[in-house]
Amino acid sequence: MDDGSRELARVIAEAPPALRSISARLREVIREEAPSVREAVKWGAPTWSGRRLALCLMIYPNHVNLGFFQGARLADRFPEIVGTGRALRHARIPSLEVAGSETVRRMVRAAMDLDREEPGPAPRRGTGRAQKPSRRRAVQRGTTKRPGRPAPGRVM
């Protein structure tokens, strides 16, 4: 067992008892369906990667989500995969029975199939919202909100 697997096992062992068994079952399913993936803990969450990050577990106080780093590409095929992220989506895993279900196995296989494909265009960076103009640009345009001080070139 390498360091990543040991750390991942530790994170799962620290989960609440009801969620520990669900998380451990999901780990078994992932290892069975994708034996060549690398395990690691990133951002405090168990992750699995092939060529790039593919899957993660998000262990919350009352439930476990199985995250798919390319979930947006899988959401049309699997209605269980939900979320609004540009790429990352998740499936809520409420019970041990669901964790070992054929549906979860198919979702894991599909995620690993995407991982083996050539990567598509890189996702755009940012939030998709208009960015606030920089302070320097605001000063140049004279749109600062400094009380008592006119913007350069403006007369009060």
Secondary structure as GFF3:
##gff-version 3
##sequence-region A 1 156
A	DSSP	alpha_helix	3	13	.	.	.	ID=ss1
A	DSSP	alpha_helix	17	33	.	.	.	ID=ss2
A	DSSP	beta_strand	38	42	.	.	.	ID=ss3
A	DSSP	beta_strand	45	49	.	.	.	ID=ss4
A	DSSP	beta_strand	53	59	.	.	.	ID=ss5
A	DSSP	beta_strand	64	68	.	.	.	ID=ss6
A	DSSP	three_ten_helix	71	73	.	.	.	ID=ss7
A	DSSP	beta_strand	89	93	.	.	.	ID=ss8
A	DSSP	alpha_helix	96	99	.	.	.	ID=ss9
A	DSSP	alpha_helix	102	116	.	.	.	ID=ss10
A	DSSP	alpha_helix	135	141	.	.	.	ID=ss11
###
